[in-house]
Amino acid sequence: MRATLESPLRRGPGPRLRRVGASRLVRQNLVLFLGGFTAGVGGFVYHAIAGRWLGTRTYGEVSALVALYTVGTAVNLTLVLILARYAAHLQATARLGAIRPLMRRTERAIAIPALLFCLAVGAIALPAADFLRLSSPAPLVWLGMAVAIYWFTAVPRGVLQGLQRFPALAANLSLELVVRTLALVAFLALGLSVSGSMMALVAGVLFAYLLGSATLRDLRHHEPRPDRMSSLAGFGMLAAAGTVGVLWLYNVDVVLAKHYLGAHQAGIYGGLNKIETILYYATVSVSQVLFPRVVEATATRRHPGRLLLLSCGLIVAMGLGAILVFGAAPGLVVQVLYGPAFADAKPFVLPVSVIGLGLSLDNLLVQFLIAVHDQWFVPVMSVACALMVALIAVFHASLEQIVVDVFVCIFGLLGALAARCLVTMSRLRAEIEARS
């Protein structure tokens, strides 16, 4: 008995740590985290260069346009979820030959809406530029092109995620931002200002699409076997709702701040928003890995609760480390990212970093609920999105008020989603036990 009791004490935490390190979930997260981290660094270098080069007033235009660009990518992210789920199912049933026809059909389906979107953006460029107080409508035209091309990157990225080819997906994500940042420097050096910033987005997404398509050329060796996608219609609506909701939560505040605040304060808030999303993008790999793993678990009648809890733990651990750094040296963070012109952002660095952690957890829970086909998160997300707009519309006299508005919405939503996940996991456990 003494040997039995003392043996775990002698072993210590080493075996547990080795088991965690050997976990497929942890390894996949590490690979995708490295790619996402590189992409995140590239994204923030992009904003740091634009902020330093253009100054707070002109950078406010860039930050608002990038926020609109991010909202416009909802189609891309929705397609990624749909294609990832479908590709994972085809791989599990040994039907890889159906993936190439699926990719071609998806690209054909995107082509006409993408063209119409570009024409629509061109038609509303003048009034939209007036609303956002832009110096020219030209950047909006380039923005429309960037969004339309970005939709096509969903095809290779969704397939890569569904097939769990995370190294190739990580390379695609990171190299897009590298190309974007290098193009930004070139266009700004040519004096293209805000339009050059949007042209850099076009260069990055075009490169990502071409690279992703080349990465999947090995699928040509499989005999094409068309497969029907009609069963995914309901899932596509869920994916769209979750994707649009999350994008709305960390972009609509920037657009509204540009509308309500002065040029200098709007630029400061745009910088704060990018600091907030450092945590989001640094940990988004956890959600990207969780999604196909939950689909796989439910298909094989295994409860996905442990995957969710481990993923939450990974996000919290990663996020708290960043929050400690931001809280200890907020002035240094602002100085490194944006320079002395953004000194007014210093008091808000810690709270917006906490908001970033809450946003990442919101996204994780939404991805989980989408994967298990839970529809009740949609009205919860809708209320949170509407509440953010309402609060900012009423309370927008200062940066502090808008930061508080966003904090209330993000963490109110987190509590509601956590409650819904508990109910859903209980339901899943009962269903699995009934089938076994």
Residue pairs with C-beta under 8 A, 6 or more apart in sequence:
20 26
23 310
25 289
25 290
25 293
25 307
25 310
25 311
26 314
28 164
28 166
28 289
28 293
29 285
29 286
29 289
29 314
31 166
31 167
31 170
32 166
32 169
32 170
32 285
32 288
32 289
33 282
33 283
33 285
33 286
33 318
34 170
35 166
35 167
35 169
35 170
35 171
35 172
35 173
35 174
35 285
36 170
36 173
36 174
36 281
36 282
36 284
36 285
36 288
37 282
38 170
38 173
38 174
38 177
38 178
39 173
39 174
39 176
39 177
39 281
40 177
40 278
40 281
40 282
41 177
42 174
42 176
42 177
42 178
42 180
42 181
43 177
43 180
43 274
43 281
44 274
44 278
44 337
45 181
46 177
46 180
46 181
46 184
46 200
47 59
47 62
47 63
47 66
47 271
47 274
47 337
47 338
48 336
48 337
48 338
49 181
49 184
49 185
49 188
50 59
50 62
50 184
50 188
50 197
51 59
51 62
51 267
51 271
51 337
51 338
51 339
51 341
51 342
52 338
52 339
52 341
53 188
54 62
54 188
54 193
54 194
54 197
55 267
55 341
56 263
56 264
56 267
56 268
56 341
56 342
57 263
57 264
57 267
58 135
58 193
58 194
59 267
59 270
59 271
60 258
60 263
60 264
60 266
60 267
60 270
61 132
61 133
61 134
61 135
61 139
61 194
61 258
62 194
62 197
62 270
63 254
63 258
63 266
63 267
63 269
63 270
63 271
63 273
63 274
64 132
64 134
64 254
64 255
64 258
64 266
64 270
65 132
65 134
65 139
65 140
65 143
65 194
65 197
65 198
66 197
66 201
67 251
67 252
67 254
67 255
67 270
67 273
68 143
68 251
68 255
69 143
69 146
69 147
69 198
69 201
70 247
70 250
70 251
71 244
71 247
71 248
71 251
71 252
72 143
72 147
72 150
73 147
73 150
73 151
73 247
74 240
74 243
74 244
74 247
75 110
75 113
75 151
75 154
76 150
76 151
76 153
76 154
77 154
77 243
77 247
78 154
78 236
78 239
78 240
78 243
78 244
79 106
79 110
79 151
79 154
79 155
79 158
80 154
80 157
80 158
80 161
81 158
81 239
81 242
81 243
81 291
81 370
82 158
82 232
82 235
82 236
82 239
83 102
83 103
83 106
83 154
83 155
83 158
83 159
83 161
83 162
84 158
84 159
84 161
84 162
84 291
84 292
85 162
85 232
85 235
85 291
85 292
85 295
85 371
86 102
86 158
86 162
86 229
86 232
87 99
87 102
87 158
87 159
87 161
87 162
87 163
88 162
88 163
88 164
88 292
88 295
88 296
89 162
89 295
89 299
90 96
90 98
90 99
90 102
90 162
90 227
91 162
91 163
92 296
92 299
95 225
95 227
96 219
96 222
97 222
97 223
97 224
97 225
98 224
98 225
98 226
98 227
99 159
99 216
99 219
99 222
100 219
100 220
100 222
100 224
101 224
101 225
101 226
101 227
102 159
102 227
102 229
103 155
103 156
103 159
103 216
105 229
106 154
106 155
107 152
107 155
110 151
110 152
110 155
113 151
114 148
114 149
114 151
114 152
115 148
117 144
117 147
117 148
118 144
118 145
118 148
120 144
121 140
121 141
121 143
121 144
121 147
122 141
122 144
125 137
125 138
125 140
125 141
126 137
128 134
128 137
128 140
129 136
129 137
129 140
131 259
132 255
132 258
132 259
133 258
133 259
133 263
134 140
134 194
135 194
136 194
136 195
138 195
139 194
139 195
139 197
139 198
140 198
142 195
142 198
142 199
142 201
142 202
143 198
143 201
145 202
146 198
146 201
146 202
146 205
149 202
149 205
149 206
149 209
150 205
152 209
153 172
153 176
153 205
153 208
153 209
153 212
155 209
155 212
155 213
156 172
156 209
156 211
156 212
156 213
156 215
156 216
157 169
157 172
157 173
157 208
157 212
159 216
159 219
160 166
160 168
160 169
160 172
160 212
160 215
160 216
161 169
161 288
161 291
161 292
162 292
164 292
165 215
166 289
168 215
169 288
170 285
171 211
171 215
172 208
172 211
172 212
172 215
173 208
175 207
175 208
175 211
176 204
176 205
176 207
176 208
177 204
179 203
179 204
179 207
179 208
180 200
180 201
180 203
180 204
181 200
183 199
183 200
183 203
183 204
184 196
184 197
184 200
187 195
187 196
187 197
187 199
187 200
188 196
188 197
190 196
192 199
234 373
235 370
235 373
238 370
238 373
238 375
238 378
239 370
241 377
241 378
241 381
241 382
242 366
242 367
242 369
242 370
242 377
242 378
242 381
245 366
245 378
245 381
245 382
245 384
245 385
246 359
246 362
246 363
246 366
248 385
248 388
249 359
249 362
249 384
249 385
249 388
249 409
249 410
249 413
250 273
250 276
250 277
250 280
250 359
252 385
252 388
252 389
252 392
253 269
253 273
253 388
253 392
253 402
253 405
253 406
254 269
254 270
254 273
256 389
256 392
256 393
256 396
256 402
257 265
257 266
257 269
257 270
257 392
257 396
257 402
258 266
258 270
260 392
260 396
260 402
261 269
261 396
261 399
261 402
264 344
265 344
265 398
265 399
267 342
268 342
268 344
268 345
268 399
269 399
269 402
271 334
271 337
271 338
271 342
271 345
272 345
272 348
272 349
272 352
272 399
272 403
273 352
274 337
275 326
275 333
275 334
275 337
275 345
275 349
275 352
275 353
275 356
276 352
276 353
276 355
276 356
276 359
277 356
277 359
278 322
278 353
278 356
279 318
279 319
279 322
279 323
279 353
279 356
279 357
279 359
279 360
280 356
280 359
280 360
280 363
282 318
282 319
282 322
283 314
283 315
283 318
283 319
283 357
283 360
284 360
284 363
286 311
286 314
286 315
286 318
286 360
286 364
287 311
287 360
287 363
287 364
287 367
289 311
290 307
290 308
290 311
290 364
290 367
290 368
290 371
291 367
291 368
291 370
291 371
293 304
293 307
294 304
294 307
294 308
294 367
294 368
294 371
294 372
295 371
297 303
297 304
297 307
298 304
298 371
298 372
298 428
301 432
301 435
301 436
302 432
303 425
303 428
303 429
303 432
304 368
304 371
304 372
304 425
304 428
305 425
305 428
305 429
308 364
308 365
308 368
308 421
308 425
311 364
312 361
312 364
315 357
315 360
315 361
315 364
316 357
316 361
319 356
319 357
319 360
320 357
322 353
322 356
322 357
323 350
323 353
323 354
323 357
325 333
326 333
326 349
326 350
326 353
327 349
327 350
327 353
330 346
330 347
330 349
330 350
331 343
331 346
333 349
334 342
334 343
334 345
334 346
334 349
338 345
344 399
348 399
348 400
348 403
351 403
351 407
352 403
354 407
355 403
355 406
355 407
355 410
358 407
358 410
358 411
358 414
359 410
361 414
362 410
362 413
362 414
362 417
365 377
365 414
365 417
365 418
365 420
365 421
366 377
366 381
366 417
368 421
369 376
369 377
369 417
369 420
369 421
369 424
370 377
372 424
372 428
374 420
374 424
376 420
377 417
377 420
380 413
380 416
380 417
380 420
381 413
384 409
384 412
384 413
384 416
387 408
387 409
387 412
388 405
388 406
388 409
391 405
391 408
391 409
392 402
392 405
392 406
395 401
395 402
395 404
395 405
396 402
396 405
